[in-house]
Amino acid sequence: MPVQTVPEPAASVRKLSGLTNREREVLEAVATGEPSKVIARQFGISSRTVQKHLQRVYAKLGVRGRIAAILFLTKP
């Protein structure tokens, strides 16, 4: 009987799974086009905290900014 292997998830899926729940939530809010101030109010955090979450998201995904992070999130 041949051994079946489970295909390794794409690098993008692995990187997204490395985000915390809050980082994912902030990234998804950014993808809707909301500015940091609106996202901050939505989650009950400061704009500075939103920026810190985004900095960590960018580092974990290996991107440089909002647009690149959104493209990373939406690519197939």
N, CA, C and O atoms as a GROMACS GRO file, in nm:
protein
  304
    1MET      N    1   0.084  -0.117   0.000
    1MET     CA    2   0.000   0.000   0.000
    1MET      C    3   0.090   0.125   0.000
    1MET      O    4   0.176   0.137   0.088
    2PRO      N    5   0.073   0.218  -0.098
    2PRO     CA    6   0.160   0.335  -0.103
    2PRO      C    7   0.131   0.432   0.011
    2PRO      O    8   0.017   0.447   0.056
    3VAL      N    9   0.234   0.496   0.055
    3VAL     CA   10   0.222   0.594   0.162
    3VAL      C   11   0.178   0.726   0.101
    3VAL      O   12   0.239   0.776   0.007
    4GLN      N   13   0.072   0.782   0.156
    4GLN     CA   14   0.025   0.912   0.108
    4GLN      C   15   0.084   1.020   0.197
    4GLN      O   16   0.089   1.009   0.319
    5THR      N   17   0.129   1.125   0.131
    5THR     CA   18   0.183   1.236   0.207
    5THR      C   19   0.085   1.352   0.202
    5THR      O   20   0.013   1.370   0.104
    6VAL      N   21   0.084   1.426   0.308
    6VAL     CA   22  -0.002   1.545   0.314
    6VAL      C   23   0.077   1.659   0.254
    6VAL      O   24   0.189   1.686   0.297
    7PRO      N   25   0.020   1.726   0.154
    7PRO     CA   26   0.096   1.836   0.095
    7PRO      C   27   0.123   1.946   0.197
    7PRO      O   28   0.038   1.979   0.280
    8GLU      N   29   0.242   2.002   0.188
    8GLU     CA   30   0.279   2.111   0.279
    8GLU      C   31   0.201   2.236   0.243
    8GLU      O   32   0.187   2.268   0.125
    9PRO      N   33   0.149   2.307   0.343
    9PRO     CA   34   0.074   2.429   0.311
    9PRO      C   35   0.166   2.532   0.246
    9PRO      O   36   0.286   2.536   0.274
   10ALA      N   37   0.109   2.613   0.161
   10ALA     CA   38   0.186   2.717   0.094
   10ALA      C   39   0.248   2.809   0.200
   10ALA      O   40   0.196   2.823   0.310
   11ALA      N   41   0.358   2.871   0.162
   11ALA     CA   42   0.428   2.960   0.255
   11ALA      C   43   0.336   3.070   0.305
   11ALA      O   44   0.344   3.109   0.421
   12SER      N   45   0.248   3.120   0.218
   12SER     CA   46   0.158   3.228   0.259
   12SER      C   47   0.062   3.182   0.368
   12SER      O   48   0.031   3.257   0.460
   13VAL      N   49   0.015   3.059   0.357
   13VAL     CA   50  -0.076   3.005   0.459
   13VAL      C   51  -0.002   2.989   0.591
   13VAL      O   52  -0.057   3.019   0.697
   14ARG      N   53   0.122   2.941   0.585
   14ARG     CA   54   0.201   2.925   0.708
   14ARG      C   55   0.226   3.060   0.774
   14ARG      O   56   0.217   3.072   0.896
   15LYS      N   57   0.256   3.162   0.693
   15LYS     CA   58   0.282   3.294   0.749
   15LYS      C   59   0.156   3.351   0.813
   15LYS      O   60   0.162   3.409   0.921
   16LEU      N   61   0.041   3.336   0.747
   16LEU     CA   62  -0.084   3.387   0.804
   16LEU      C   63  -0.118   3.314   0.933
   16LEU      O   64  -0.171   3.374   1.026
   17SER      N   65  -0.086   3.186   0.939
   17SER     CA   66  -0.117   3.111   1.062
   17SER      C   67  -0.025   3.152   1.176
   17SER      O   68  -0.053   3.121   1.292
   18GLY      N   69   0.085   3.221   1.145
   18GLY     CA   70   0.176   3.270   1.248
   18GLY      C   71   0.129   3.399   1.314
   18GLY      O   72   0.190   3.445   1.410
   19LEU      N   73   0.021   3.457   1.262
   19LEU     CA   74  -0.033   3.580   1.320
   19LEU      C   75  -0.120   3.547   1.441
   19LEU      O   76  -0.183   3.442   1.446
   20THR      N   77  -0.122   3.638   1.536
   20THR     CA   78  -0.214   3.622   1.649
   20THR      C   79  -0.356   3.653   1.601
   20THR      O   80  -0.375   3.708   1.493
   21ASN      N   81  -0.453   3.616   1.681
   21ASN     CA   82  -0.592   3.646   1.645
   21ASN      C   83  -0.612   3.795   1.624
   21ASN      O   84  -0.676   3.836   1.527
   22ARG      N   85  -0.558   3.878   1.714
   22ARG     CA   86  -0.575   4.022   1.703
   22ARG      C   87  -0.505   4.076   1.579
   22ARG      O   88  -0.558   4.164   1.510
   23GLU      N   89  -0.386   4.025   1.550
   23GLU     CA   90  -0.315   4.069   1.429
   23GLU      C   91  -0.397   4.037   1.304
   23GLU      O   92  -0.404   4.117   1.212
   24ARG      N   93  -0.458   3.919   1.302
   24ARG     CA   94  -0.542   3.880   1.189
   24ARG      C   95  -0.664   3.972   1.179
   24ARG      O   96  -0.701   4.015   1.070
   25GLU      N   97  -0.726   4.002   1.293
   25GLU     CA   98  -0.843   4.090   1.294
   25GLU      C   99  -0.806   4.229   1.242
   25GLU      O  100  -0.880   4.287   1.163
   26VAL      N  101  -0.693   4.282   1.288
   26VAL     CA  102  -0.650   4.414   1.243
   26VAL      C  103  -0.620   4.410   1.092
   26VAL      O  104  -0.658   4.502   1.020
   27LEU      N  105  -0.552   4.308   1.046
   27LEU     CA  106  -0.522   4.295   0.904
   27LEU      C  107  -0.650   4.289   0.821
   27LEU      O  108  -0.659   4.354   0.717
   28GLU      N  109  -0.747   4.214   0.866
   28GLU     CA  110  -0.875   4.205   0.794
   28GLU      C  111  -0.947   4.340   0.794
   28GLU      O  112  -1.009   4.376   0.694
   29ALA      N  113  -0.938   4.414   0.904
   29ALA     CA  114  -0.999   4.548   0.909
   29ALA      C  115  -0.928   4.642   0.813
   29ALA      O  116  -0.992   4.723   0.744
   30VAL      N  117  -0.796   4.633   0.807
   30VAL     CA  118  -0.718   4.715   0.714
   30VAL      C  119  -0.759   4.683   0.570
   30VAL      O  120  -0.766   4.772   0.485
   31ALA      N  121  -0.784   4.556   0.543
   31ALA     CA  122  -0.821   4.513   0.408
   31ALA      C  123  -0.955   4.572   0.364
   31ALA      O  124  -0.982   4.578   0.244
   32THR      N  125  -1.038   4.615   0.458
   32THR     CA  126  -1.165   4.678   0.422
   32THR      C  127  -1.147   4.826   0.391
   32THR      O  128  -1.240   4.894   0.348
   33GLY      N  129  -1.023   4.876   0.413
   33GLY     CA  130  -0.994   5.015   0.382
   33GLY      C  131  -1.011   5.110   0.499
   33GLY      O  132  -1.000   5.232   0.481
   34GLU      N  133  -1.037   5.058   0.617
   34GLU     CA  134  -1.057   5.144   0.734
   34GLU      C  135  -0.925   5.204   0.779
   34GLU      O  136  -0.823   5.136   0.781
   35PRO      N  137  -0.926   5.332   0.816
   35PRO     CA  138  -0.804   5.394   0.872
   35PRO      C  139  -0.779   5.344   1.014
   35PRO      O  140  -0.868   5.290   1.079
   36SER      N  141  -0.658   5.363   1.061
   36SER     CA  142  -0.618   5.314   1.194
   36SER      C  143  -0.709   5.366   1.305
   36SER      O  144  -0.742   5.292   1.397
   37LYS      N  145  -0.750   5.492   1.298
   37LYS     CA  146  -0.835   5.548   1.403
   37LYS      C  147  -0.968   5.474   1.414
   37LYS      O  148  -1.017   5.448   1.524
   38VAL      N  149  -1.026   5.440   1.300
   38VAL     CA  150  -1.154   5.368   1.299
   38VAL      C  151  -1.134   5.226   1.352
   38VAL      O  152  -1.215   5.176   1.429
   39ILE      N  153  -1.026   5.162   1.309
   39ILE     CA  154  -0.995   5.026   1.357
   39ILE      C  155  -0.975   5.028   1.508
   39ILE      O  156  -1.022   4.940   1.578
   40ALA      N  157  -0.904   5.130   1.556
   40ALA     CA  158  -0.879   5.142   1.700
   40ALA      C  159  -1.010   5.151   1.777
   40ALA      O  160  -1.028   5.081   1.877
   41ARG      N  161  -1.101   5.235   1.731
   41ARG     CA  162  -1.232   5.247   1.799
   41ARG      C  163  -1.309   5.116   1.793
   41ARG      O  164  -1.373   5.077   1.891
   42GLN      N  165  -1.302   5.049   1.679
   42GLN     CA  166  -1.375   4.923   1.659
   42GLN      C  167  -1.331   4.818   1.762
   42GLN      O  168  -1.413   4.742   1.813
   43PHE      N  169  -1.200   4.814   1.792
   43PHE     CA  170  -1.147   4.712   1.884
   43PHE      C  171  -1.124   4.765   2.025
   43PHE      O  172  -1.082   4.689   2.112
   44GLY      N  173  -1.151   4.892   2.048
   44GLY     CA  174  -1.132   4.948   2.180
   44GLY      C  175  -0.986   4.959   2.220
   44GLY      O  176  -0.951   4.940   2.337
   45ILE      N  177  -0.901   4.990   2.123
   45ILE     CA  178  -0.758   5.006   2.148
   45ILE      C  179  -0.714   5.140   2.091
   45ILE      O  180  -0.792   5.206   2.023
   46SER      N  181  -0.591   5.179   2.117
   46SER     CA  182  -0.542   5.306   2.065
   46SER      C  183  -0.492   5.291   1.921
   46SER      O  184  -0.462   5.180   1.876
   47SER      N  185  -0.484   5.403   1.852
   47SER     CA  186  -0.428   5.402   1.716
   47SER      C  187  -0.285   5.352   1.717
   47SER      O  188  -0.241   5.282   1.625
   48ARG      N  189  -0.212   5.388   1.822
   48ARG     CA  190  -0.073   5.344   1.835
   48ARG      C  191  -0.066   5.191   1.845
   48ARG      O  192   0.024   5.129   1.788
   49THR      N  193  -0.160   5.131   1.916
   49THR     CA  194  -0.163   4.985   1.928
   49THR      C  195  -0.194   4.922   1.793
   49THR      O  196  -0.136   4.820   1.757
   50VAL      N  197  -0.284   4.983   1.717
   50VAL     CA  198  -0.313   4.934   1.582
   50VAL      C  199  -0.185   4.936   1.499
   50VAL      O  200  -0.154   4.840   1.429
   51GLN      N  201  -0.110   5.047   1.507
   51GLN     CA  202   0.015   5.059   1.431
   51GLN      C  203   0.116   4.952   1.474
   51GLN      O  204   0.185   4.896   1.389
   52LYS      N  205   0.123   4.924   1.603
   52LYS     CA  206   0.215   4.820   1.652
   52LYS      C  207   0.174   4.682   1.600
   52LYS      O  208   0.259   4.603   1.559
   53HIS      N  209   0.044   4.654   1.601
   53HIS     CA  210  -0.004   4.527   1.546
   53HIS      C  211   0.036   4.517   1.398
   53HIS      O  212   0.082   4.413   1.352
   54LEU      N  213   0.016   4.626   1.325
   54LEU     CA  214   0.050   4.625   1.183
   54LEU      C  215   0.199   4.607   1.160
   54LEU      O  216   0.239   4.536   1.068
   55GLN      N  217   0.282   4.669   1.241
   55GLN     CA  218   0.427   4.651   1.228
   55GLN      C  219   0.465   4.505   1.245
   55GLN      O  220   0.548   4.453   1.171
   56ARG      N  221   0.403   4.439   1.343
   56ARG     CA  222   0.431   4.296   1.363
   56ARG      C  223   0.378   4.212   1.247
   56ARG      O  224   0.443   4.116   1.205
   57VAL      N  225   0.261   4.248   1.196
   57VAL     CA  226   0.205   4.177   1.080
   57VAL      C  227   0.300   4.190   0.962
   57VAL      O  228   0.332   4.090   0.896
   58TYR      N  229   0.346   4.311   0.933
   58TYR     CA  230   0.437   4.333   0.820
   58TYR      C  231   0.564   4.249   0.836
   58TYR      O  232   0.610   4.187   0.741
   59ALA      N  233   0.619   4.247   0.956
   59ALA     CA  234   0.740   4.170   0.981
   59ALA      C  235   0.717   4.021   0.961
   59ALA      O  236   0.798   3.952   0.898
   60LYS      N  237   0.606   3.971   1.014
   60LYS     CA  238   0.577   3.827   1.003
   60LYS      C  239   0.547   3.785   0.860
   60LYS      O  240   0.582   3.674   0.819
   61LEU      N  241   0.484   3.874   0.782
   61LEU     CA  242   0.451   3.841   0.644
   61LEU      C  243   0.565   3.873   0.549
   61LEU      O  244   0.566   3.827   0.434
   62GLY      N  245   0.661   3.952   0.595
   62GLY     CA  246   0.772   3.990   0.509
   62GLY      C  247   0.733   4.094   0.406
   62GLY      O  248   0.782   4.093   0.293
   63VAL      N  249   0.644   4.186   0.445
   63VAL     CA  250   0.599   4.292   0.354
   63VAL      C  251   0.635   4.427   0.415
   63VAL      O  252   0.676   4.436   0.531
   64ARG      N  253   0.618   4.534   0.335
   64ARG     CA  254   0.661   4.666   0.380
   64ARG      C  255   0.549   4.763   0.415
   64ARG      O  256   0.577   4.870   0.469
   65GLY      N  257   0.424   4.730   0.387
   65GLY     CA  258   0.319   4.826   0.417
   65GLY      C  259   0.180   4.768   0.398
   65GLY      O  260   0.162   4.650   0.370
   66ARG      N  261   0.081   4.856   0.415
   66ARG     CA  262  -0.061   4.815   0.410
   66ARG      C  263  -0.098   4.748   0.278
   66ARG      O  264  -0.158   4.641   0.277
   67ILE      N  265  -0.062   4.811   0.169
   67ILE     CA  266  -0.103   4.758   0.039
   67ILE      C  267  -0.042   4.620   0.017
   67ILE      O  268  -0.111   4.528  -0.028
   68ALA      N  269   0.085   4.605   0.048
   68ALA     CA  270   0.150   4.474   0.032
   68ALA      C  271   0.086   4.370   0.123
   68ALA      O  272   0.070   4.254   0.083
   69ALA      N  273   0.050   4.409   0.244
   69ALA     CA  274  -0.014   4.315   0.337
   69ALA      C  275  -0.152   4.274   0.286
   69ALA      O  276  -0.189   4.157   0.295
   70ILE      N  277  -0.226   4.370   0.232
   70ILE     CA  278  -0.358   4.338   0.176
   70ILE      C  279  -0.344   4.246   0.057
   70ILE      O  280  -0.421   4.151   0.043
   71LEU      N  281  -0.247   4.273  -0.030
   71LEU     CA  282  -0.225   4.185  -0.146
   71LEU      C  283  -0.185   4.046  -0.100
   71LEU      O  284  -0.229   3.947  -0.159
   72PHE      N  285  -0.103   4.038   0.004
   72PHE     CA  286  -0.064   3.909   0.060
   72PHE      C  287  -0.185   3.833   0.110
   72PHE      O  288  -0.199   3.713   0.088
   73LEU      N  289  -0.274   3.905   0.178
   73LEU     CA  290  -0.395   3.845   0.235
   73LEU      C  291  -0.489   3.794   0.127
   73LEU      O  292  -0.554   3.691   0.144
   74THR      N  293  -0.497   3.867   0.016
   74THR     CA  294  -0.598   3.835  -0.085
   74THR      C  295  -0.547   3.746  -0.198
   74THR      O  296  -0.625   3.704  -0.283
   75LYS      N  297  -0.415   3.718  -0.202
   75LYS     CA  298  -0.367   3.635  -0.313
   75LYS      C  299  -0.413   3.490  -0.294
   75LYS      O  300  -0.425   3.442  -0.181
   76PRO      N  301  -0.437   3.422  -0.405
   76PRO     CA  302  -0.487   3.283  -0.396
   76PRO      C  303  -0.383   3.186  -0.343
   76PRO      O  304  -0.411   3.067  -0.330
   0.00000   0.00000   0.00000
